[in-house]
Amino acid sequence: MEAGRVIALARSEFLRDTVEPYLFSDDALLTYLNEGLSTIARKTFLFTQDVTVQTTAGSESVELPINTIAVLNIRHVDTGERLLLVNRKFNLQQLQQARPRAYKCGRQCKKIHLFPIPDKQYELEGEVAYLPPTLGMSDDVPMDDDYALLLVQFITYRALRTNDPDGSAMIESDRFQIAWLEGLRDIKREVIRNMAGDTPYAQPRRWT
């Protein structure tokens, strides 16, 4: 579904803003759509891609694609051995150079730091969550239509909340915000369920 179609649905079905000049500009609604898309990406890790990187002997870090927001897993290509994720605050002593066994992400997750420091070139592969590019009106929303329609809830919530100087639309805005948050939770639940595969005990008991 094109971004322009999502915006048209929000405008006609929920905002009732169908007479020109519009109360809400296309630019403003497109900004809200991209804000919602970014929130989905960061909160649910819905958008993923495979990556392959090579280490350099004596170099602690490896660069990741610029749009990476999280590393979901990383492993050695030759053996399939997974690297252990350690906390960003965890300080491993780099006493020697050897085959990497663990990693941690930088604050913006644009690179991974390896432990121990590689003693030679190794090839690593894995899966990362990424932030989709900013959409224009004619661009396709990179989600199934039912997910894309969730953005209608976010656009409506943001539009009503932003253009409400006397607070008269606050209740209506809250209703769309609740629907948005519930939809966001459902996407996150489905993503985690897909990651867990056939291991039901890997899923949390509560969804927040």
Beta strands, then each sheet from edge to edge (+ up, - down):
strand 1: 48-54
strand 2: 61-63
strand 3: 68-76
strand 4: 84-85
strand 5: 102-105
strand 6: 111-115
strand 7: 123-130
sheet 1: 1+ 7- 3+
sheet 2: 2+ 6- 5+ 4+
end
